[in-house]
Amino acid sequence: MRLCHSEFYDMCERTEQRICIKFCIKIGKTATETYQLLQQAYGENLMGRTQVFDRFRRFKERRTSVESLLRPRRPSTSRKELMIAKFRTIVHNNKRLTLGEIADDSASSE
């Protein structure tokens, strides 16, 4: 994934804000105090109030990483070469199969 300069800057700034939230927790600030301090520091570039409070709660519950969580992707099995070859064989043997029949064939041959 390539990021343009402004996207990279936004990502870095959000990571920086998460680090600040984690620091505020360690020094005993409340979520409201943390939000007020971040407002002073970042002004209109601050992440939303809900995001600040959500991050505060996550770090308070012992989440340690300040990196963004990865979003779920397509299941890895859909890209494996063995599965692709298997479906090619099924379709090649009978080009008139419906998707349901292909799914049934692939499930029964596992």
C-alpha positions as CSV (number, residue, x, y, z in Angstrom):
1,M,0.0,0.0,0.0
2,R,1.5,3.3,-1.1
3,L,0.7,6.4,0.8
4,C,0.9,10.0,-0.5
5,H,2.7,12.5,1.7
6,S,-0.4,13.9,3.3
7,E,-1.9,10.5,4.0
8,F,1.4,9.4,5.6
9,Y,1.5,12.6,7.7
10,D,-2.1,12.0,8.9
11,M,-1.3,8.5,9.8
12,C,1.8,9.6,11.7
13,E,-0.1,12.3,13.5
14,R,-2.8,9.9,14.6
15,T,-0.2,7.5,15.9
16,E,1.4,10.4,17.8
17,Q,-2.0,11.2,19.3
18,R,-2.4,7.6,20.4
19,I,1.0,7.8,22.1
20,C,-0.1,10.9,23.9
21,I,-3.3,9.2,25.1
22,K,-1.3,6.3,26.4
23,F,1.1,8.7,28.2
24,C,-1.8,10.5,29.8
25,I,-3.1,7.2,31.2
26,K,0.3,6.5,32.7
27,I,0.4,9.8,34.5
28,G,-3.1,9.4,35.9
29,K,-5.2,11.7,33.7
30,T,-8.9,11.1,33.1
31,A,-10.4,10.7,29.7
32,T,-11.8,14.2,29.8
33,E,-8.5,15.7,30.9
34,T,-6.7,13.8,28.2
35,Y,-9.2,15.1,25.6
36,Q,-8.7,18.7,26.8
37,L,-4.9,18.4,26.7
38,L,-5.0,16.9,23.2
39,Q,-7.3,19.8,22.1
40,Q,-4.7,22.3,23.3
41,A,-1.9,20.5,21.5
42,Y,-3.6,19.5,18.2
43,G,-6.5,22.0,17.8
44,E,-8.6,21.2,14.8
45,N,-6.2,18.4,13.7
46,L,-7.3,16.3,16.7
47,M,-9.1,13.0,16.1
48,G,-12.8,13.0,17.1
49,R,-13.9,13.1,20.7
50,T,-15.4,9.6,20.5
51,Q,-12.1,8.3,19.0
52,V,-10.1,9.8,21.9
53,F,-12.4,8.3,24.5
54,D,-12.5,4.9,22.7
55,R,-8.7,4.8,22.5
56,F,-8.4,5.9,26.1
57,R,-10.7,3.0,27.1
58,R,-8.7,0.5,25.1
59,F,-5.4,1.6,26.5
60,K,-6.9,1.6,30.0
61,E,-7.9,-2.0,29.4
62,R,-4.3,-2.9,28.7
63,R,-4.1,-2.6,25.0
64,T,-0.4,-2.0,24.4
65,S,0.0,-1.2,20.7
66,V,-0.4,2.3,19.4
67,E,-0.6,1.1,15.8
68,S,-3.9,1.0,14.0
69,L,-5.7,-2.4,14.1
70,L,-5.6,-4.2,10.8
71,R,-9.0,-4.6,9.2
72,P,-10.2,-8.1,8.2
73,R,-9.3,-9.1,4.7
74,R,-10.6,-11.8,2.3
75,P,-10.0,-15.3,3.7
76,S,-6.6,-16.6,2.8
77,T,-8.0,-19.9,1.6
78,S,-9.6,-18.1,-1.4
79,R,-6.1,-17.3,-2.8
80,K,-4.3,-20.6,-2.3
81,E,-3.1,-22.2,-5.5
82,L,-4.4,-25.6,-4.5
83,M,-8.0,-24.3,-4.1
84,I,-7.7,-22.4,-7.5
85,A,-6.5,-25.6,-9.2
86,K,-9.3,-27.6,-7.6
87,F,-12.0,-25.2,-8.8
88,R,-10.5,-25.1,-12.3
89,T,-10.7,-28.9,-12.5
90,I,-14.3,-29.0,-11.3
91,V,-15.4,-26.3,-13.9
92,H,-13.3,-27.9,-16.7
93,N,-14.9,-31.3,-16.1
94,N,-18.4,-29.9,-16.4
95,K,-19.0,-26.3,-17.7
96,R,-22.7,-26.4,-17.0
97,L,-22.5,-26.6,-13.2
98,T,-24.2,-23.9,-11.1
99,L,-22.3,-22.1,-8.3
100,G,-24.3,-24.2,-5.8
101,E,-23.3,-27.4,-7.4
102,I,-19.6,-26.3,-7.6
103,A,-19.8,-25.5,-3.8
104,D,-21.3,-28.9,-3.1
105,D,-18.6,-30.6,-5.2
106,S,-15.8,-28.8,-3.5
107,A,-17.2,-29.4,0.0
108,S,-17.7,-33.1,-0.6
109,S,-14.2,-33.6,-2.0
110,E,-12.5,-32.1,1.1
